[in-house]
C-alpha cells in the first residue's frame, strides 16, 4: 500500500528528489495558475544585489517571505511572486573599483565612465547562478525567470516619471546634506562602509577655546560682569572646524558657573570645572543653561574677512540655504540642544554646521549660519594664514594662531576612535555637500498617518524605530555624485541656468533640438549625459546635471517601476496589484527599503503601498556576536543545506525566536532542530507506515467501522485546536507561534498518543479499536502534511506523496496544491483536553520522581501519591487514571492533600506548578520479579532487532539462568510471550542456529536466545 519508510532518513538527499519532482511537474507554476480566478495576495520582493555570494541572512529573509504566500495559496489566493534585482549603487561601483585597483573618482574618469559602467553592468549578475541555486534549494518560490531589474530602461523610465510628478508639485529641490566624505577618493561613504574603517587609539588635539561674549550683551547675563571680558569656553578635537563655527550649544537644564580667571570671566558647566583646573577659582554666579540661550558672542573667524561665503538656512527644517551679506560686526548665538554631555569637555559644544551630522541638523532645525571653508579635497580655502593646507595639517597652525590671539585656554592630546576610508586609509571628514532633495517633510503628517494603517510585526516597530524615523523626518537627499545609477532626469541650461525635469523618453524625443538617442538606447551615464535639447527660454543648450539617484530610490520605486507604470499596466492601481499585502526584510530596512517604499507611495498616491510587514532581527553567531568575515564567524549556507537539508534550516529560522528578535545561529542549533522536531515527526510517520503495511490498512476503504477511543477523541480534539491556532497565527503573520504550536502537537502525538496506542497497533487482530487507531493517526499525519507545508515544504511533500497520492491518484498532485485544513470546532473537547493535560503533567512529575529515586520505569511500583491543584481535579484524574497507572508502571494512585507526611517518610517528591507526585523507593519481592520480567522483555525486543527480524515475525525464546530467573520466566511466561511474539519459551539455549546474548540484570546472570519461527 504505502512505500516502506526508512527510519534512518537523509533529509538533504530526499529534498533533491523532491526538487526534481517540483521541476518536472511545474508545481510552483501550477500553484499560481490554478488560482488565477481567486482573490489576489501580493508580496513585494525587496531586491538584493547579486554581485556577491548570498549569505545566511539572505536565507532568513527569503524563507520568511516564502512562508506567508505559501499559506495564502493554500487558503485559496492567487499569489504570483516576482523576483527583483537591485543593480545600481556604490556597493556595485566599489566592487568594480577594487577589481581595477582604483582609489579615486579621477581614476574612473580617466578610465572612462562608459567602460567603468559596462563593468558594473557585467558584475551585478556575476553571482546570479549562486543566488538562483540557493533560492531554489531553500524552496523560496518566486518567479526568477521574469524578474524586475532596476537597471533596465523601462524601470529607469518609471523612476523618471516619479521624479517628474514630484518636480511638478515643487517637491524636488537642490540643498545640502552631511556625509562621511573621503577627500582622497572624492566620494561619500555609506554608513556600513564607514564601519569598516574605524581605528582605535588615534591621536588628535584636545583644545579648550574661549569665545568672547559680545560686550553689549554681558548685562543680559549679570550686571556683576561689567568689569571684565566674559568668555564661553568650548572644547574640540578638530581645531580645523573652528573657522566654520556659527553657534555654541548648552544643556538647558544643566548648571553652569561663571568663574573669575585673572582678568576675565569664564563660563562653563559647573560639573566640569575641575577638568580644566578651575574648580578652586572664585565662582561669581551659577545659572541654568537656559539662561545662556540667545546670548551673542564674537566669532573666532569672521568668514567675510577671509574670503569665504556665509550662508544661512532659509527656514527651520529645510536644508535650502541662501548667501548672506557681509557683516563686519557679525555675532553668533548660544542655543540649547539635547546632546551636550556633562561627562567630558566643558558642557559647551562648538557647532560647525558644515561638518558633522548633528551640527548640520541643529543648524538646519534652528536656522543658523553655515560656513564651508574646506573643499572636497580636504583643503582649507579662503585667505586664512593656513589656507591651502589639508585640514589635519592645519590643526597646529590654527592652534598657534588662537594662542597668539588669547583664544586658546589650554591644549593637550587625546587618543580616541576615528573613522578612516577603508579603501585608501585617509581620515574621513563629515562634510556637508549640495544634493538634490525630495521634500518629504511636506507630507510628514501623511507619512505618519499612513504608518498607522500598516500592521507591523513586531508591533513596537510601528511607533518605535519606524514611527520615530517618520516623526523626525527630514527631506530625503536622493542624489549621488557617482556613475552607476539611475541618472537624475534634470536638464539645466548652460546659458541661463533654467532647469527642467524630464519624465519619459517620449518627452525627451519631443523636445526642440533634441540630439537623439543612440541605438541601442542605454539610459545610463555617459550616454544620457550626451542627450541635449534647446532651452525654451534662451535657445541655450539644456544639458543633464551630473548626479545619479540613490539606489534606495530605485528599490522604493518597485511597486510601479517593476510594471513600467504608467507607460504600461495602466490598471495597476485598481486591479489588485497595489498595494502589497506583505513585505519582509531585516530591521535595518526601517530606514532603508521600508522607508523608501512608504515615502514614494505617500508622495505619489497619498497612501501606503504595503499592508503588513514582518521586520526581522539580525542573525548572530552561536555566542550572540554579530557575524563578520574579520571575526571568522560567518556560517556558510551550502554546508548546512548539504548536511541537514533546507527544511531543518527553515524550521530553525522560523521557531528559534520571534521574527523581530535577533537569533543565534550555528550548525549545532540546526542539528538540534532536526532531532527535536523533524525526526520526531518522521519517526511517527515511519511507525504508521510500518504497521499499516503489515495490516494492509487502506484509508480509502477502512472508513465505516472505526469507533474512536478516548485517546483518539483527544488527539482529534487537539488536532482541530492546532488547525485553528496555526491558521490564526499565520493569518496574523506570526510563523513563529504557528511553528511552536506544531512542535507541541507533534511532541504530544509521538510521545503520548502513539506511545499510549502502541499496543493497539501491535495486536494481531484487526478489530474496531485497531482500525480506529489507524484512522486517527492517518488523519493526524495527513493534516500535518498540509499544516507544515508552508514551513517545511520538502518533508510535507514527501509525506503527502506516500500517505495520500500512493492510495488516491485523484488527490491533488502536490501537497502545495491542496487546501489548508479547516478546524472542525465540534470535535474540540476542552474538558477532555484538560483531562489528558493532567495525565501528562502527573506522568511527567512521576517519571522525574522515579528518576531521582533511581527506580527504572520498567520496575513496577505499588502506588504513587499525587497532590492536585483543586478538589475538582479528582474527577478528571478518575477519567485518566488508567493512563497514568500505565505510564508510571504503578498499581494504584492515592490523592493526598498534604505532602509533609510523605516527606517525613523519606519518599521522593517531585513538584511543579502546585502539583506533586511522591514515590516510595521500597519495592516488595513480587514487584521485583515483575520488574525483572519487564527487563527481560526489553532485552528480547532488542535482540529481535539485532537479529533482523520483522516486526510481525513470531519467535521461539530460550533462556538459561539461576533458580530466581527460572521462577520469573515461569511466572511471567504469558506476559513475555505476548510482548515478544514468542510462540514458546524453553529452558536451555541451543549452541547453534540461535541469536543469543548473555546479560546481568538486576544482579542476576542469564543467557537469552531467539530464533524466528517459520510457519
N, C-alpha and C positions, 0 to 999 in steps of 0.2 A: 504493500500500500504506500507507505512513506519510504523515501530514500533513507537508508541507515545513516546514523549520525555518529561521528567520532567525537568522543568527549575531549580528546586532545586536538583542539582546533587551532589552525594557523589563520588568524583573522586577516592578516595582511595579504596572504596568498588568496584567500577566499574573496577578498574585496576586488582583486584584479579580475577574477572571473565575473563578478557582478558588473564591474565597469564594462567589460566586453559585452555582456548581455544588454546593458543600457544603450551602448553604442549601436549594436546590431539592430535593436528593436526601436531605436529613436524614442526612448521613454520620456526624456525631457520635452521634446517637441510634442509628443502625444499629450503630455500633461497640460500643455498650453492649448493645443488645438481643440482638444475635447471639451474645453470650457470656454470657447470663443464667444458663445452667446450668453455667458454668465456675467454678473457684475464684476467690474474691474477691481483689481488690487494692484497698486503702483508702488514699486520700490525704485528709489533713485540710487544708483551706484555712484559712490564717491570715487572719482578716478584716481588710481595710483599712477606712478611713473615707472615704466618698465626698463629703466636704464641701470638697474641693479637687481640682484637676486632677491626674491621675496623672502621675508623672514617670518618668524613665529607670530609677530604682532599682526602681520597681514592675514595669517590663518585665523587669528582671533576675530578680526572684524568680518572676514568673509563667512565664517560659519554662523555668526550672529545675524548677518544679512540673509543667510540661507534659510534658517530655521523658520522664520515667520512666514515668508512666502510659501514654503512647502506646506505649512499648516493651512494657510489660506486656500491653497489649491485644493486640498482635501476637504475643505469646508465649502467648496463649490464656487471659488472665484477664478476669474480669468486673470492670470498674473504673469504676463511676459516680463522678463527681466533683461535689461540691455546693459552690457558691459561698457566701460568707458576707460579712456587712457588720457592722463594728464601729460602733455608732451612739451610744454613750454617751461621757461623759468630758469633762474640762476642755478639750481641744482644740476640741470642738464648742461648748462654752459660750463660750470666748474669741472664737471667730468671731462668735457672735451678739452678744456684748458690744461688739465693735468696730463692728458694724453699727449698734447702738443708741447708741453713744457712751458706754457705761457705763464707770466706772472703779472701782467697788467693789461688794461684795455688797449693801450697803444700797441701791444703785441698782436692783438686781434685785428686792429685796424690795418696794421702793416701786412698781416697775413691775407686780409680781405674778408669782409663781412660775408660775402656770398659763399666762399669756401668754408668759412667757420660755421655758418648756419647749415650748410649742407651736411657737415659732420654732426651737428646737433640733431638734425633730422634723422640721420642714419643711427645715431646712438640710442634714441628713445625706445626703439624696439629691439635692442640688442639682446635683451633677456626675455623677449616675448615667449619663446618656446618654453623657458623655465616657468614663467608665470602661467601659461596655459596648462602646462603639465601639473603644476601644483593645484591650480583651480579645479581641474577635473579630478585629481586624485583625492581631494578632500570633499568631493561631491558638492561643490558650490555650483548650483545650476543657474547659469546666466548665459545669455547669447553672446558668446565670444567671437562668433563669425561675422557679426554685423555691429561692431561697437561704435560708439561715438568717439571721435578723436579730436582733441582741442586744436590741433594744428591744421585740420582740414579747412579749405577755403570757405566752405559752407558754414562751418562752425564760427570761423572768424567773422564772416559777414553778419551773422546773427549778433555777435558781440558788438559790431559796429552799430547795428540797428539799436541795440540797447543804449549805447552811449549817446546816439543821436536823440533818442527820446528824452534822456536826462538833460542833454545840452539845451534842447528847445524849452525846457522848463527852468533853465537857469540853475541847474543842479551840478554843473561841471565848471570848475574854475582852476586857476593856477595859484598855488600857495606854497607853504613851507612845511617840511617835516624833519624830525630828528632821526638820524640813522647812525649805526656804528659804521664808520667810514674808514676804509684803508687808504691813506694818502698815496701810497706807492702803487697800489693796484687801480686806484681811481674809481672805486665802486663801493657801494654799501654792502654790508654783510647781513644775512638773516640771523635771527636770534640763535638758531641751532648751530650756525657757523661760528658765531661769537663764542659759544660754549666750548668749541673745540680748541680755542686758543688761549684760555686763561693760564696765567703763570703766577706762581706764588713767590713771595719774598722779593718783590721788585722794589728797588729803592726810588723814592720820589721826594721832592722837597716837602716840608711841613712848615707853612708860613702863617704868621698871625699879622693881619693887616689892619691898619686904622683908617676908617672913613670919617672925614670930619662932618659933623652936623652943621648944616647951614647956619651961620651966626644969627640971622634974624629969626631962626626957629627955635633956638635954645630955650627961650622963655616959655615955649609951649610944653617943655618937659618940666622945668622948675626955674623959678626966679633965683634960686641959690647958685645957679651955674654961670652967672653972667661974667664972673671974673676971670675965667679961663676957657680955652677952647675945649669943645666936647667931641669925643670920638666914639664911634660904634666900631667894636672890634670883631672881625670875622676871621675864619680860618679856612685855608685851602691847601690842597696838594697839587694844584695845577696853576701856578702863577701865570702861565701863558694865557689863561682865560680872563685875567683881571682887566685888560683893556676892553673886554666885552661886558663888564659888569654894568647892569642897569637897575638893580634892586638889591636890597638886603632883606632877608626873611627872619622873622622871630616866631616863637611859640606864644600864642596869645595868652595861654593860661599859666605859663611858667613865670617864675620870679627872676627879675633882672636887678643888678646892682649898679649904681654909679659910684665908682671909687676914685679917690684922688691919687694921681700918679705924678708927683712932681708938679710941673707947671701945666698939667692938663687933667681932664676928667675922661675916664674910660667907662663905657657901658658894655656889659656882657652878662651872661647868665650867672646868678649867684652860685649855683651848684658847681660851676666850673672855674671859679676864681683861682683855686689852688693849682690848676693845671698850668697856669701862666705866671705863677709866683705873686699873685695879687691878693691872696687870702688874708694877709695881715694889713693890707692898705686900708686907710680910713674910708668907711662907707658913708657917702653923703646922702644917698637916697636909695630906697628899694621900691620897685614898682612892677606891675604885671606887664608882660609883653604887649598886651593890647593897648597900653598907654603910649607905646612907641610907634604904633601903626600910623602911617601917613607922615611921619617926620621926614623932612627933606634932608639930603646930605649931598656933599660935593663929589663929583666923580673923580676917580684917580686919574682917568684919561678922558678928556672931552673929545669924542671922536671927530668933531668938526675941526679941531686944531691939528689933527693928524691925517687929514685927507680921507677919512672913512665915513661912509654914509651912516646916518642914524635913521632907522625905520621905526614904525610903530604899528601895532596891531590895530586894524580898523575898528573892530568891535570885539568885546569879550567872547571867547569861544570859537572864534574864526581865525584860521591861520593867514588870512589875507592881510597884507601889510602895505603901507604907503610911506614914501620918503618924507622926513621931517625937515623943516628949515633949520639953518644954523642958529645956534643959541650960545653966545659966549658965557652966559650966566646959567648954564644948564645945571639942573639938580635932578637927582633920582630920589626915590622914596622907600621907606620901610613898609613891608607888608607882612601879613601873617600866613603861615602855611601849616599843614599838619605833619610835615616830615622833618621838622627841626628836632635834632637829637640833643638830649641832655647827658649823653654818655661820653661824648668827645667834642673837641673843638671849643667854641666859645658860646654856643647857643644862639649865634647869629650866623646865618648862611649867606654866602656870596652867591648871587643869582646872575648867571650869564645866559640868557635865553637862546643864544646861538649855539650853545654847547651843552648837551645833556637833555635827556627826555623830560626829566622832572622840571628842570629850569624852563624848558620851552613850554610845557603845559601850564606852569604858573604864569609865564609871560603871556600866553595866549588867553588864559582864563581871566587874567586881571588887566589885560590891555596895556602892558608896559612897553618900554622901548626895546629895540633889537639892534645890536651892533655886531656885525660879522667882520672881524679883522683878520681872518685866516682863509687862505684859498684852498682849493680842493687837493693841492699837493702838500698841504700841511704847513705852508709858509706864511709868515706874518706879512700883511700888505700895509699900505699907507706909508707915512713918513716918520714912523716911530724910530727911535735910535736903534731898535733891534729888528727893524723891517728886513724882510728877505730871509730871515733865519727860520729853520724848521722849529716848530713850536717847542719841542723838548730842549733844543739848543738855546732857545730864547729865555728859558726859565731863569738861568743865572743872571742874565743881563737885566731882566725885569726886576729881579730882587735887588741888584746893585743900585738900580735907578730909584727904587722905592726907599731903600735905606738912605740914600743921599737926600731924598725929599722929606725924610722923617716919618713916612707912612708905614715902614716895616717895623713892627714892635719886636718880633722875635722870629728866628728861622732855625730849622732843625732838619733832620732826615726821618723819613718813615718808610717802613717796609710793609707792603700790602700786596693783595692780589690785583692784577691788572690784565685786561684783555689785549691780546696781540692777534694780528692776522695769522690764521692757521696756515696760510699758503706761503707768505713771504716773511713772516716774523716781524712785521712792522707794528709799533704801538697803534692801536685803533683810537680814532677821535670820534666822540659823539658830536656829530656835526649837523647843523640844520641846513637843508638844501631846498631849493624850489622843486615842487612836484605838482602834478595835476591831482586835484581832489574831486571826489564826489561829495556833495553837501548832504551827508546822511543825517546831520543834526537837524535838517529841515523836516525830517519825518521821524524824529526821535520818539515822539508820543505814539505814533502809529506802529513803530517797531516794537515798543513795549506792549501796546495793546495786542498786536499780532502774536507776540510771545505768549500772552495769556490764553490764546486759543490752541497752543501746541501742548501736547502731552509729552512730558519729559520723564524718562526712566534712567536713573533715579530722579524723583520729583524735585529734590532740592536744587538741581541744576537750573531749573526754570527761574527761581528767584535768586539763586546764588550766583554761580560762576557766569551763566549766560545773562541772567537778569541784571547783574551788576555791570556787566560789559555794556549792555544797552543803556542803562541809566547813566553811565559815564561816557556815553558815546561821543566820539569826536569825528570830524569829517575824515573820510577814507582817502588816504594818499594811495592812488592806484596806478601811478606811472613809475616806470623804471628806466634808468639811463643805461639800457643794455641793448642786446641784439636779437636774441632768440625768444620771441614772444609775439603776441598779437599786437600789431602796430596800432598806436593810438591814432584814431581817424580824424585828426585835426590838421587842417592845412592853414598856413599863415602866409600872408602876402609879404614878399621880400621888400616891397616898396613902402606900403602904407601901414603894414603891421596888422591888417584886418585878419581875423581868424574865422574859420568856417569848419563845422563838423560834418563829416560825410557818413551817411547811414546805410549805403549799399553800393555795390559795384555799378548798378544801373545809374545811380545818382552821379557817380563819378563820370561815367561814359557820356552823360548828357551835359556835362559842364562845357562851357565855351572854351575852346582852345585846349581841350583835354589831350594829353600827349599819347594816350592809347596804351592798352595792356600788351605786354609781350606774351607770346604763347610758348609753352603752356602757362596759364596765369598762376602766379605764386604771390599771395598777399603778404609775404614776409619781407623783411629787410634783406638786401638793399633794393629789391625790385620795386617795392611800394614807395621807397624814397624817391624813385625816378619819375613817379607819376605827378604831373603838374597840370594846372589849368589856369585860365585867365582870371584875375581879380575883377569882380563886378563893379568895384568902386574906382579903381585907378588904372586898370589894364596891366598892373604888375603881375608877376608870376606867383601863383599860390603853390607853396611847397610844403610837404608834410613836416610837422615837428618831429624831432628825432626819437622821442620816447616810445617805449613799448609798454604794454599793460601788465600789471601784477597778475601772476598766474592764478592767484586766488579769485580774481575776477573771472577768468576763464572757467574755473570749476563751478563758481557760483552762477554762471550763465547757463549751465547744462539743462535746466528744465525746458528752456526754449531752444537753445543752440543745438542740442542733440537732434532736434527735429527740423533744423533750418527754418525755424519760425521767425518772422511771419511770411517768408518767401514761399514756404511750403507748409503743409499741415495746418491750414488756416483754422481748423476746428479744434485745435489743441486745447484751448482753454475751456471748451464746453463738452468734449467727448469722453471725459473721464481720465485723461492722462495728466491732468493738472488739477489740484496739487497732488503731491505724492502722499500715499498713506503712511509710508515708513521710510526712514533713513537710519543709518547706524554707522558710527565711526568712534574713534577714541576721544577722550575728554579734551585733548589739546585742540580738537576741531571746533570747540565752542567759540574760539576766536579766529578760526580759520574757515573751513568749509561751511559749518553750520551758520556762521555769521554771514558769509558772502552770499549764500543761498537766500537767507532771510532778508538781508538788506536789499538785494536786487529785486526780489519778488515784491516787497512792500513798496519800493520806489516805483516799480513798473505797474503793478496791479493792485496795490493797496491791500494786499492780503498775503498771509504766509504761503509758502509753496510746499510745506510738509506738515503732516498732522501729528505724527508720532516719531519720537527719537529714542533709540537706545544709545546711551552715552557710556562708552566702555572705559574702564580703568586700564592702567598700563600693566604690562607683563613684566614681572621681576624674576630674578633667579631664585633658586631654592632657599637662599639665605635672606631673601627680601631686598636684594640690591638691584638697582637698575642694570639691565643688560647693556654691555658695550664691548666693542672689539678690544679696546685698550685693557679692560679688566679680564678679558679672555673668558667671559661667562655667557657668551651668546650661544643659544641652543640651536643647532641646525635642524631644519624641518624634516628633510628626507630620511635621515637615520631613524627618527621617531616613527615616521609613516611606514617605513620598510619593516620595522621590528614589531610595532604594535597595531598598525593599521590606522586609518583615518577615523573610524568610529570611536576608538578609545581616546584619541586626541580631542575629537569634537566633544565627547561626553565630559571629559575633564574640564575643558574650557567653559562648558555650559554650567557645570554644577560646582566647581571649586569655590566660587564666591559669586555674590550678586554682580550683575553686569558692571555697575558703576565702581566697584571696588577694584583696587589693584590685586592681581593674583600672582602667586608664586608659581614658577614652572620649572619642572625638571623631568627627565626621563623616568625617574623613580616614581614620581607622582602619577604619571600616566600609567605606569605598570600597576600601581595600587588600584586605580580605577578599573583596569582590565580584570583584576581578580575580584574586586568587591562587587561590581555590578555586572559586567558583561559575561564573565564566566558563570556567575550565579544564574543569569537568565539562560545562557547556553546549556548549562547542565540540567536545568529544569526542562528545557525543550528536548534535550537528548534523552532524559528519563522517560518523557512521554512517548517519544518515537520508539524507543526500545520496547516498552511494554505494549504499545498499541500494535506494533508489528507482530509481536508474539501472539497476541489475541486476535489478529486480523480485524482490529477495530476500524470501522468505516463511519466517519462522522455524517456522511450523507444518508446512510440507511439506519444507523442506530440512533433514532431520534424519539421514538414514541414511548418506550418503556422506562426511561430513566426517571427515578424518583430521588430528588436531591436530599442529601443528609443535612444535618445541622451545619457541618463543616462546609458542605457545598453552598448552602444558602448564605453562609457568612462570607465566603470568598467572592461570590457573585455580588453580594451587597457591597463589599469593599471595591470590587471592580467597577461598579457603577458610580460609586463615590469618586473613584480615581478618574473615571472619564469626565465627570463634571468638574473636578478640580483642575485637571490638566487643560481642559477646554477653556476654563475661566482664566487660568494663568497665561496661556498663550494668547488669548483674546485681549488680555491686558498687558501684553509684551513683557512677560516675566518667565522666560525659558528656564531660569534657574530654579524657581519654585516648582515649575512643572516637572523638571528633571528630578528634583529631590523627592517629589511625591511618587514618581515612577520607581525610584530606588527603594523607597519604603515598601511599596507594594510588592516588588519583585522579591524583596527580603522576606516578607510575610508569605508570599506564595511558595517560595522554596523552603524556608525554614519552619513554617508552621503547617500550611495546607498540605504540601507534598509529603513532608516528613510524617505528619499525622495520618496521611492517607496511604502510606506505602503498603500496608498490609492489604488494603482494598485492591491494589494493583497486583500484588504477589499471588493472591489466592487463585487456585486453578479454575474454579467455576466462573463462567461469565454471567453472574447474577445481576439483578437490578442495581444493587449498590455499586458494583464494579463499573457497570455501564454509566451510572451517574457520575462516578469519579472521572471516567474518561471524558464524558461530555463536558463536565465542568472545567477540567484542566484544558481541554481543547478550546473552549470558549475564551478562557483567560489568555491563552497563548496567542490565538488569532487576533483577539482585540489588542493585545500588547503590540503585535507587529505594526498595527496601524497607529497606536499612540506614540510609539517610539520612532516611527518613520521619519518625522521631521528632524529628529535628533541624531539618530544613528541609522542613516538610510541604507547602508550596506547590510548590516545584520538583519534589519527589518525585512529587506528583500529576500535574504537567504531563508529566513524562517517562513515567510509568506509563500515562497515558491514551493517549499516542501509540504507545509501544512495545508495550503489552500489549493494551489494550482495542480499539485500532484493528484488530488482527488476530484477536482472540479475544473475542467478545462473551459467552462463557460464563465468562470470568475475573471475579473479584470486581469489583464496581462501582468501588471505590476502592482505592488502594494501602493506605489505612488500615484496610481490611477484610481485608487479606491476612495470611498468617502470616509471622513473622520467619524469615529464612533459617536453615538448619541447616547447619553445616560438614560436608563430606564429607572426613573426615581421610585417606581412602585416596588422595585426589587431591593431598595435600600432599607435595611432594618437597623436602626440606630441602637435598639436595645440589644440585639444580637451582637452588634459590633462592640458594645460596651462589655458584654459577657466575655467575648474572646480576648479583648484587650486585658481584662482582669486575669484570664487564664495565662496569657503570655507574660504578664507582669509577674505573677506569682511563680511561674515556671522559671523565669529568668533569675529571680531572687533565690529560688530553691536551688538552682544549679550552682549559683555563686556560693551559697552556704555549704553545699556538698563539697565544692572545690576547696573551700577554706578548712573544712573538716577532714579533707584528704580521703573522701569516700567517693569512689568512682560511680558514675551514673548507672553502670551496669549492675551495681550492687544494690539489691532491693533493701528498703528500709521499712520499719513497721509503720511509721507515720511521720508527718511534719505538722508543726503548728503554724498557723498563719494569723496575723493581725490585719484587719481590714480598715478602710477609712471610715466606714459607717455601717450601721446595722443593716441598712437596706441592701448592702452588697452580699449578704448571706444568701439571699435567694439567687443572685447572679452566680455566686460560686457553686451553688447547688446544681445549676444547669450545666456547668462546665467541669464539675468535679472529676468526672471520669477522665477528661483530657489532662487535667493537672496530675492526677494519680499516675497516669501512664507516662507523662513527660518526666516526672520526678522519680518514677520507679518506686513508689511507696504504696503501702496497703491502705492507708487512711489519712484523712486530713482533719485536724482539730482546729476550730476557730477559737482564738483566745482574745481577751480584751487587754491584757497586760502581759508584757514580755519579761517583767522583772523576775518572776519565778523561774522562767527558762534560763535566764542569765545566771541566777544563783545555782541552778542545777548543772551549770557548765555546758549547756547546749550552745551550738554555734548559731549565731543570729546574723541575718543579712537584712538591712532595711533601706528603703528609698521612698521618698515622697509620701510618707505616712504608712506605707505597707511594710510588714515584716514577715519573714519566714524563719523558723527555727528548726534545726536538725540535731537529733541526738546521735552522736557518733558511735554509740554502743550498739552492736548488732548481735542478734540471737543466732544460735547454731543453724537452725533450719534456713534462715535467710542467707547465711553464709554459703550453704550448699547451693541455693538458688543462684546466688551471685556467681559461684564458680561455673554453674551450668551456662549462664549467660556469657561468661568469658570464653568458654569452650565453643559456643555457637559463633562468637565473634572470630575466633581463630579459624574455624571451619569455613566461614564465609570468605575469609582472606585466602585460604588455601584453594578454594574453588576458583577464585580469580587467577591466582598464580598458576593453576593447572590449565587455565584456558577454557574452562567450562562455560557454556552459555548459561544465561540467567535461568532458562527453563529446564536445563538438564537435571535429571534425577541422579542421585549418587548412592553409593554404599559407604558407610563410615566405619572405621576401625580405630580401636584405642588400646593403649597399654598404660597401666599406672597402678598405684597402690590401692589399698582397700578403700580409702576415702574417695578416690577418683572412681573406682568401680561402683561405689554406692551412688554417687552423684549421677553417673551415666545410666544406672538402672532407674533411679527415682525420677529422673527428668528425661527419659528416653523419648516420650511422646513429644515433649516440647522441642527437643533437639531435632527430631525427625521433621517436624512441621516447619521449623525455621530454616533448615538447611536442605530441604527436599531430599532427605535421606530415606530410602526405602527400607534400609536395615542398618542396625548398629551392632557390630560384633567386637568381642574382646580379642585382642591379638592383632598385630599389624603385619600383613604378609611382607616378605622380603623383596618381592618383585611385583611390578605391574601396578603399584600404588604410589600416589604422590603423598609423601609423609614428611612430618616435621616434629621435632622434639621441643617441648616448652616447659617452663617452670612458671606456674600460675598460682598466685596467692600462696606461694611456698610449696606447692605440690608438683612433683616431677610427672610428666606424662608424654606419651607419644601418640600423635594422631595421624590417620591416613584416610585418603579419599580416593574413590575411583568412580568413573562415570558408569551408570547402569545403562546398558543397551537394551532397547525393547525388542 
